Amino acid sequence: MSTEISDVARVNALRTWYRRPLGRLLAETELNALMAQLSNLFGYHLMVVDPPWEDCPLKDNRIPHQFIQSVAPVAQSATGLAGHTDDWPIMTDSIDAIILPHTLELSRDPHQVLREADRSLIPDGHLVILGFNPHGPWGMRRLFTPWRRHMPWNSRFLGLSRIKDWLGLLGFDTLESHYLFHRPPVQNTRLLEKLRLLEPVSGHGRKLLSAAYILVARKRTTIITPLKAERARRRRLFPVGIPSSSQGNVRRARHN
């Protein structure tokens, strides 16, 4: 029970941070990047796990059924399920697309979260991950902040390359990934507005300047041919069989 309360507190703390000036600007950038990716995904069921943003619009995509799986009560009316961050009440091979917005950083076992995503997604299903960049100014801020007291600095920042490696071991193919938000981790509203010019026009930031990243991966479909089926296929290469002399089907030529 104590673990569950701790998880709820961490989720609520991150949601509170996203209401501050820096969090609101980062949320705007992340949601724009997410909406751009969702427009390319198809299917029937879309699940978002613990969105930290105050508003999480899900209707502007091509997947008709969207719902939120949360460990804590949230304001969105789209909330559909309640459960643990790394243990979902979802049937195996049932979801077409899953979004993990900073879910891995808040989880005590990010590997288990990815295993749950792998279990829940259908073959060729898509996984979208948003995370904080441990490199550059945001990573440095985390190192020099009394991180045990404040969010998001007390969460575990995971590098984009590490996430790709973990997904590759689970059988996912990374389709796209890029960095987001070039402004430094300060809460001064005027300064943040002046630094808006630092944002890249393409929306794809640089690793050593960016605050976060987005990654889109697809669950790989593996086709396994059973050994018995392969042997049967080989036998069927001669469907009528090979005649033998004992059956009287082969006439021997007589030499005069």
N, C-alpha and C positions, 0 to 999 in steps of 0.2 A: 504493500500500500504506500509506503514511503517513497518508493521509486516512482510510482504513478504521480504523486503529488509534486515531486521534484520536476518531472517532465512537464506537467501543466504549468508550473511556475516559470520554467525556462521559455515555454512557448508564449506565455503572456508577457514576459519581459521583452522578448524580441518584438512582439506586436506593439508594445508601448513605445519602443525605440523607433519603430517605423512611423509613428505619429509626429516625431520631431522633424525639424526642417531638413536635416540631412537624410533622414529615413524616407521622408515624402519624396524628395528628389530621386533617390535611388529607386524607390518603388515605381515611380513614373517610367524610368528607364527600363527597369526589369519587366514591367507589364507590357510595354511597347514591344520589347524583344520577344516576349512570350506570345503575344497576339500574332506577331509575324510568323512564328513557327506553327502555331495552331491552325493557321489558315491552310497549311499544307498537309494536315493530318486528316485521316478518314477513319470511320468506324461507327460503332453504336454507343460505346460506354467510355466516358472520360472521368478519371478520378484525380482530385487534387488533395495532397496530404498536408494538413496544417498550414494553410497559407498565412504568412505573417502580415500581409497587407490588409489595411482596413477595408478595402474594396477589392474583390476578386471577380471581375467580369468574365463569365464563361460562355455567354450566349453567342458571341461573335466568332463562331467556328463551325465546322461542318460535321461535328459529332453531336447528334441530337440529345443524348442523355448525359448530363454532367452532374457530378455530386462531389461533396467535400467529405473527407474522412479526417476527423479531428480528435485530439486527446483532450481538448478543452472547449468549453462553450464559446462560440464565435457569433458575431452579429449577422453574418450573411444568412439569408433565408435559404440558400442553396445547400446548407449543411445537411448531409444525409446519413452519415455514420459516425459513431464514436468508438474509439478503440485506442490501442497503444500505437506509438510511432513505428515500432518494428514488429507488430503483430496485428495483421489486418483481418477483419471478418469478411473476407472476400473469397469466393470460390476460385479454384485453380483454373488457369487458362480462360478467364472470363472478361478481362478488361482490354480495350483496344489501345488506350493511351493513359499514361500515369505521369503526373507532374509532381516533382519533389522540390519545392521552393525552400531551400536552406534546411531541409529535413535532415540531411546527413550530418550537418554540423550540430544539430540539437540532440541527435540520437546518441545513446551510450554505446551502441553497436551498429555503426553505419554499414558494415558488411551484411548484417541481418536485414537491414532495410532493403538493400539491393537484392538479397535473396528473395525477400517477399515480393518485390517488384517482378523479379524473374518468374516466380511462381504464379503470380496473378495475371500477368500479361499473356495474351494469345500469341501464337507463333506469328512473327512479323509485326508484333505490337510495338509501339513507340514509348520511349521513356525520355522525359524532359527534366533536366536537373539544373537548378540555379544554386550557385554557391558563392561564398566570399573568397576573394583572391588572397592567398597567404603571402604573396610577394608585393613588393612596392610599398607605397606609403601606408596602405591599410594594414599590411602585415607588420610593418614597423610600429604602427600605433598600437597594435595588439601586444607587442612585446614590451612596450614601455608604459602600459596602462595597468593599474591594479585590477587585472582582468577577472579576478575571482568575484568582483562585486558588480561589474557592469556588463550589459549586453550591448552589442554582439561580441564584445572583446573576450568574454568568458566562454565563448563557444569554440569548437575545434575547426579551424580553417583547414580545408582540404584542397590540395592543388589539383588543377585540371588534369595534369598528366597522370596523377595517381588514380583519379576517378576513371580515366580511360583504361588504365591497366586493370583495375578491378572489373570493369564491365567486359573487357576482352576475355578475362578468365571465366566469366559467367556465360559467355557466348553471345555478347552484344557487339554490333558494329556501330561505331560512331559515325553519324552522318554529317554532323555539323557542330562546330563549337567556336565561340569567340568571346572576347572580353568586353566588359561594359563599364561605363561611368568613370570618367577621368578626373573628377574633382576630389580634392583631399578630404580626409575625415575631420571636418570642422563643423560646428553648429552655427556659425555666423551667417545669417541669411543674406546680408548684403554681399559678403565676400563670395558666397556660393553662387549668387546671381552673376557677379562679375566674372567668375571663373567658368561660366557656361561656354565661353569661347573655346575652352579646352576640349570640349566634346568632339569626337571625330564625326565628320559629316556622314560617313558610311554607317556609323553605329558600331563598327568593329574596333574596339580599343586595343591598346598595347598592353602587354603582360605586366610590365614594370610600372605602369601608371594607373591601371584599372582597379576598381573596387570589387568587381564581381565578374561572374562568367555565366554563360548559358551553354548547355550541351544537349544535343539531341541524338539518341541512339535507338537502334532497332534490334529487337530480339531475333537472333538468327534462327532460321528453320533448319533443323538437321534431319536428313532423310536416312534412315537406317534400313538396309536390306538384310533380312535374316539369312543366316547361312543355309538353312534348309530350302528357303525359297530360291536362293541362287542356284543350289544344286538341281532343284526341280526344273528351273529355267534351262539349265544346260542340257538336261536329259531331253527336254522338248525340242532341242535342235534337230532330233531325228524322230519325228512323231510316229512314223510307221515302223520303226524298228529296222534292224539290219538283218536281212535273211541269212540263214545258215544252211549248210549242206545237209544237216540232219533232218531238216523240214522238207527236203525234196524239192526245194525251190531253186537250187543251183544245179544246172545240168553240166556234166563234165563232157568235154569234147573228146570224141574217140579219134584216135589216130589210125588210119588204115595203113 
